[in-house]
């Protein structure tokens, strides 16, 4: 067989251009990939056409993408998902699901077609959001947390219901014995994969680790085999392979194999799926779109769009009421969950392949995905500014607020004490006296070597959202930051580098995404000394215009000489550690010592 | 279309089991993968059969593998390849090529078939060797260096000749204008890809870096697009796509994009090709093998085997004569180059697909690959022990012998002075006095911060085979070792960790493959002091039985108290830095200070 290389090349280039443009405009790349498929594919220009090669790669891409999506979901997070998130997920799924189902039936569609459309309008996209949340400065709000949890639960729900429908569709009859068989097989699948995931895989992981296997490629191959094995199990159970790959991802997350390797391989699976194969799927999905739908089925298109948007937004808001967070927040969450994404297109594509929906319905679903995803930023901007104006934008209480400080010198204790009112703070120091002092102040201190994984785990690094390296040894600070970032995965990392350091330098922080605490090289020892001798004053100053932490510090030092900005306080009164790269806005306060 | 998931799963599992068994036995995994394909495929058990899915994945796998093989070849190394390596490569390719060609013609084969068989018997496998060289303790011999260079050159040669043959085969006529056209297109291909590789890609790389793109997945996608683009260019020029991918690999090696990212992505391409897609190719290649050949064409099989083995071994030896290294070394190099591997199977598979050879000839080539590869360790053991007994096993002079020492304290200077007779030694120290002292002793010293890439590059870290971190600050030592390993790629890294270090620990060395210098935690400061005050004695002791460096040190300390083993000297009188994980053999000497 001949590879259709030119076609593959063009598909990859189209995906890349489309995806890059979309992300540049603040949208998920899938939007650009789909659009590229529509524009360059048979629907419009006809430059691209389906080939066997892209078909195979697209299918493998979907499997690997589902594996990756599964890997991204943290069981523990799901377990801890707030009641609010659960309510939003259920409402946001169920209401458009029911409305969508009856809408299609009302237009004379088949029952199976109606069910697939129903799932498609019910799904919520995961990938769409994080970028938008950053742009709208929502990351630390309760809404963001509800959105995350809601999307995760709703995707999981959608996949399970989808698999159930597929399995009944295959059975094709509604005899009781048949239904029992189908249900039994599905249950068996969850039991078997559950047992494999909970007992066998960790056992296998431990055995391999004991046997001293550290070859990354070996683990990569094993993970692939497990993913495809689970996918095959799902098919054997009459479910769809993507559910199997997804569940394999849930289990392969990180606990099975060595933590560092798992993190690395997560990235490899991301590269392969999101950087190579999945875009092929989305471009080729665009091929199946037809514009005929605007002539033949415009009413249905509009109805499904309405059902998708209104059902999602008001369904979410309705079910969100019992959370007690207010209907306005419910509507905001609804607008945030209104995007569709990868999972919807995957499900629609499968339905098309299996003949449950035709090209026109498929096109409607694609246009619906594009429209709803494209409008998320717009609607979400409206609703959040509405909340903001009413002062109802509540900050999250469930984001990881834990602060882990390395080094328990006077400066660390000063910071810890200030934060400990609102954040769970832990300290690590190898010096017993320092730790004892921290404990006497009512702070939690672990005595140990922060460059050992065990110490950070003992200090509950997994629960920490912030890691501060504040010893007098810049190199220890950098090495600990590496561990905290790469092995433990703490998201925000602030590192102290002394100006006299002839070793560690700021360049070393970039690969791990850490930033310099105090927004400049600082000698903690000097400030330790001042704090120890109570030779300092605390001053606060309000920010009058938007400015970066680095520039503000320059201005401040210009005026005041040698100062140390320790915190900035946003308009809600929340204290943040002052660090390089922070953006200060009017109304923020900076707390510094002198 | 439906993915043949179960089949894919079985192929992956078969490849994995076959590959693991082979590597466990000391053979390249491709041998196990081919055999698995023969055993489980149509030839024997018939459990596996060709599917569209595996066909597509195998083809993509071959492209990505050729890309990876290209990435592994260092232009500069090729340029520096010794005359001996070039001679071995030419002889080892040409002689079996000519013999193979006439053998097939003699048996009534077609001209094209004969040409393809000729290339197949001429090829030398790259992957087969490194492991065997380690097992036979040949890594530091001249033979190893000749083998490496020889295989690289011979593979490159084979690919180019192969592409040329393909392009003439496609033309299908021998009119002069046709031949000129074909040649012109091929030359144009090399010119265009050369210009792209030398000018456009580095320009693109710099632009992306300036624009601040650090997203690894983006670079991954771009590299894929470049590889497939080059492959398509090759096809347009009438050459084969694998040559394009290979050449893309040559250029994408490391100079185009950010060094750290390139290193990471090389690994990702390795994971995808060697850990996923290429094994699918080798298993499915095994499907095409037929055992009929033993009945119908046994003579031809034996003749080709003989041509392959004898032509390769004696051809290499013959052309090797002008190197002046002796005919016995030539024969040893010949036995080392006698393996066939990935490239041969790829070329044979293409010939089969294009109809130039039939299943029987293909089977002969596969059996030949298996036989020659499987016998490399056997023959090479014979020939090297023959050389060893005669005392003709010459150590390599062209391996990277440079030693880069971080820290120019008395202990560093002591080590540098001892090594500087045979190795080019450089030191790095941030302290100007230390550096001046080193310079006064006639040593090269760079004053600067070793945690900056520039400093290591200025100290010619690229030329170094050994990196020794020997400052009193264990954390600086570890961070510098990371840089030397991950960014610069120095192969042997020895790090000093002080026993009092409450930070850096030995666990941190494992992920970068570094080992502890002196085979124990050591305080350089203490020994600096003794050396400074000439308060030490130098003692040598001969090893009587095989022992690890760690255990020997334990014995030695038990007898002698506090000692510092600095070097071990092998039987050829070469000094090695004493480090954790070294294996000491009878006759070695350990030099320690007390």
Interface residues (C-beta under 8 A of the other chain):
Chain A: X1 X3 X5 X6 X8 X9 X12 X13 X16 X52 X53 X55 X56 X57 X59 X60 X63 X214 X216 X217 X218 X220 X221 X222 X224 X225 X228 X229 X231 X232 X235 X241 X260 X265 X267 X268 X270 X271 X272 X274 X275 X276 X279 X353 X430 X449 X450 X451 X452 X453 X473 X475 X476 X478 X479 X480 X502 X503 X504 X505 X507 X508 X510 X511
Chain B: X1 X3 X5 X6 X8 X9 X12 X13 X16 X52 X53 X55 X56 X57 X59 X60 X63 X214 X216 X217 X218 X220 X221 X222 X224 X225 X228 X229 X231 X232 X235 X241 X260 X265 X267 X268 X270 X271 X272 X274 X275 X276 X279 X353 X430 X449 X450 X451 X452 X453 X473 X475 X476 X478 X479 X480 X502 X503 X504 X505 X507 X508 X510 X511
